[in-house]
Amino acid sequence: MLYDHGPLFLFLIVLGLAVFSFLSVAVWCGQRRREREAYYRSETLKRIAESQGGGSAAVEFLREEDRISLRRRQERRKLSGLVTVAVGIGMTILIWAVDRDEPVYIAGLIPILIGLAILSYAYFLGPKVINGKDADASK
């Protein structure tokens, strides 16, 4: 045999163990965070409900949480659209710089168009948020 594949095989085993160990710890930490958030949310709702006029305050608290969640989702869509467009532009420039003879760089239009679709949904088609309030829910 010309080459000894033992070190490569050992490296791949250690790499696989490291990746899956990291993923299991990351998932476990995420679950713990969600449990804590749910616990604190239920405690907050319980205290609001126990206070005077708690029914309407609890409903308002839930509505405000929904508004914040909608706002965060909309901001994540905008960011993901911008990142996808930037990746498409970078990919187009890179492919064009490597091979100027063939029009292969047009493949960079795929992520650009995907990013533009995400941005157009976030700005024009998705639910509108005006001053932190859902404009579609007020109709």
ZIDAHU-V395608 format. One record per helix or strand. SS is the DSSP state (@ for helix, = for strand). FROM is the first residue (numbers start at 1). TO is the last residue. Records with the same first field share a line. If there is no record, write none. Layout:
SS->FROM-TO ; FROM-TO
//
This chain:
@->6-50 ; 54-98 ; 103-125
=->129-130 ; 133-134
//
